[in-house]
Amino acid sequence: MDSYDNLPDKKIVSKGEMSKKFLSLGIDSFKEACLYVHDQEYGYNSDYSDHMIFFKEGKGSCTSKHAVIAALADELEIPLYKKVAIYELTEDITDGAGKIIKKYGIPYIPMQHCFLVYKDYRFDLTEGNNNGKKTSIDEFIHTEKVNPFISKKDEYLILKKVLKEKILTSEKMKNIDEKTLLKAREEGIKLLKKNIK
């Protein structure tokens, strides 16, 4: 991912719920808002359908952290977007993934992540957070531009589409079925949650 030095900047003006929220926190520039979001605790939220849950709970995962910034960018007419991505979770990325991979006899666990895109730059506001991963993720099987507050259901439908069209048809996943990968993914999610320090 790219350095935060490459983030766009713009004065925050009151244009919607996100700009109003950041201004109420004394944050008046877009870049400052990004750094604020990055610095908040990493954690899974209780209700992703609530657009303000990141602020209410004082923490966020890649889903909610990138949602509030992509929504703020939209309000300020900054061409920065949220992308949902599918990547290969392995032991190199998080401790314990190797056991799941071995258990299901698969080469990797297909997992979802999201990040921000501005021009040719990619930013992950969870990098350096205690997010259960040992390294940042730079290689993806699939990326897709999405609405900042894409529902968990629609995110899951993207995963299912990518499983069908790209992952299960690959040589790596020969003779492996969707059910096996989805079970491994469930365990992968539990593992990442457990590995948050």
C-alpha positions in Angstrom: 0.0 0.0 0.0 1.1 3.6 -0.5 2.3 6.1 2.0 -0.3 8.4 3.7 1.9 11.3 2.3 0.1 10.7 -1.0 -3.4 11.2 0.5 -5.3 14.1 -1.0 -6.1 17.0 1.2 -9.0 19.5 1.3 -10.6 21.7 3.9 -13.6 20.0 5.4 -16.8 22.0 5.0 -20.2 21.1 6.4 -21.9 19.1 3.6 -23.3 16.0 5.2 -23.2 13.7 8.2 -19.5 12.7 7.9 -18.2 16.3 7.4 -20.4 17.5 10.3 -19.1 14.7 12.5 -15.4 15.3 11.8 -15.9 19.1 12.3 -17.6 18.4 15.6 -14.4 16.5 16.6 -12.3 19.6 15.7 -10.9 18.0 12.6 -11.0 20.3 9.6 -8.9 18.7 6.9 -9.4 15.5 4.9 -5.9 14.2 5.5 -6.3 14.9 9.3 -9.5 12.9 9.2 -7.7 10.0 7.5 -5.0 10.0 10.2 -7.5 10.2 13.0 -9.4 7.2 11.6 -6.1 5.3 11.2 -5.1 6.0 14.8 -8.4 4.8 16.3 -8.4 1.2 17.8 -8.9 -1.6 15.3 -11.9 -3.8 16.2 -15.0 -5.4 14.7 -18.1 -3.3 15.1 -21.5 -4.5 16.4 -23.7 -3.1 13.6 -22.3 -2.3 10.2 -25.6 -1.0 8.9 -25.2 2.0 11.3 -23.1 4.5 9.3 -21.9 6.2 12.5 -20.9 3.0 14.4 -17.2 3.7 14.0 -17.7 6.9 16.0 -20.1 5.4 18.5 -17.9 2.5 19.4 -14.6 4.4 19.1 -13.1 1.6 16.9 -13.4 0.0 13.5 -12.3 -2.7 11.1 -11.3 -2.1 7.5 -15.0 -2.1 6.7 -16.0 0.8 8.9 -12.7 2.8 8.8 -12.7 3.0 5.1 -16.4 3.5 4.9 -16.4 6.8 6.9 -13.4 8.2 4.9 -14.9 7.2 1.5 -18.2 8.8 2.5 -16.4 12.0 3.6 -14.5 12.0 0.3 -17.8 11.7 -1.5 -19.2 14.7 0.5 -16.2 16.8 -0.3 -16.1 15.7 -4.0 -12.6 14.1 -3.6 -12.2 11.3 -6.2 -11.2 8.7 -3.5 -13.1 5.4 -3.4 -13.5 2.3 -1.3 -12.6 -1.0 -2.9 -13.5 -4.5 -1.7 -10.8 -7.1 -2.4 -10.3 -10.8 -2.1 -6.9 -12.1 -1.1 -5.1 -15.3 -0.2 -4.9 -15.7 3.6 -1.9 -17.8 4.5 0.4 -18.4 7.5 2.6 -15.6 6.1 -0.2 -13.1 6.8 -1.6 -14.4 10.2 -0.4 -17.0 12.7 -2.6 -20.1 12.7 -3.8 -19.9 9.1 -1.6 -22.8 8.2 -3.5 -25.1 10.5 -6.8 -24.2 8.8 -5.2 -24.7 5.3 -3.9 -28.1 6.3 -7.2 -29.1 7.9 -9.2 -28.4 4.7 -6.4 -29.4 2.3 -6.5 -26.1 0.4 -3.7 -23.8 -0.8 -5.0 -20.7 0.9 -8.1 -19.3 2.6 -10.0 -16.8 0.3 -10.7 -13.7 2.5 -12.1 -10.2 2.0 -10.4 -6.9 2.8 -11.0 -3.4 1.7 -8.9 -0.3 1.1 -9.1 3.2 -0.4 -8.0 4.3 -3.9 -7.1 7.7 -5.1 -5.6 8.1 -8.6 -2.9 5.3 -8.8 -2.5 5.2 -5.0 -3.9 2.6 -2.6 -4.3 3.3 1.1 -5.1 0.9 4.0 -6.1 2.8 7.1 -5.7 -0.4 9.2 -2.0 -0.8 8.4 0.0 -0.8 11.6 -3.2 -1.4 13.7 -3.4 -4.5 15.8 -5.5 -6.1 13.2 -4.6 -9.8 13.5 -2.2 -9.7 10.5 1.6 -9.8 10.5 1.9 -7.9 7.3 0.0 -5.6 5.0 -1.8 -7.1 2.0 -0.7 -5.9 -1.4 -1.7 -8.7 -3.8 -5.3 -9.5 -4.5 -7.2 -12.0 -6.5 -9.9 -9.5 -7.2 -10.7 -5.8 -6.4 -14.0 -4.0 -6.9 -15.0 -0.4 -6.4 -18.0 -0.2 -4.0 -20.4 2.1 -2.2 -18.7 3.3 1.1 -21.4 1.6 3.1 -21.9 -1.6 1.1 -23.9 -4.1 3.0 -22.3 -7.2 4.5 -24.7 -9.2 2.2 -23.5 -7.5 -0.9 -19.9 -7.9 0.2 -20.6 -11.6 0.6 -22.2 -11.8 -2.9 -19.0 -10.3 -4.4 -17.0 -13.1 -2.6 -19.4 -15.8 -3.9 -19.1 -14.4 -7.5 -15.2 -14.4 -7.3 -15.2 -17.9 -5.8 -17.3 -19.1 -8.8 -15.6 -17.2 -11.6 -11.9 -17.0 -10.5 -11.0 -19.1 -7.5 -12.8 -22.4 -8.0 -11.9 -22.4 -11.7 -8.1 -22.0 -11.0 -5.6 -24.8 -11.2 -4.7 -24.2 -7.5 -8.2 -25.1 -6.4 -8.7 -28.2 -8.6 -11.0 -30.7 -7.0 -12.0 -28.3 -4.1 -15.6 -27.3 -3.6 -17.2 -24.0 -2.6 -18.5 -25.4 0.7 -15.0 -26.4 1.8 -13.7 -22.9 1.1 -16.6 -21.2 2.9 -16.0 -23.3 6.0 -12.3 -22.5 5.9 -13.2 -18.8 5.5 -15.5 -18.9 8.6 -12.6 -20.3 10.6 -10.3 -17.7 9.1 -12.6 -14.9 10.3 -12.6 -16.4 13.8 -8.8 -16.7 13.7 -8.3 -13.0 12.7 -10.6 -11.9 15.5 -8.7 -14.0 18.0 -5.3 -12.7 16.7 -6.2 -9.0 17.4 -3.8 -8.0 20.1 
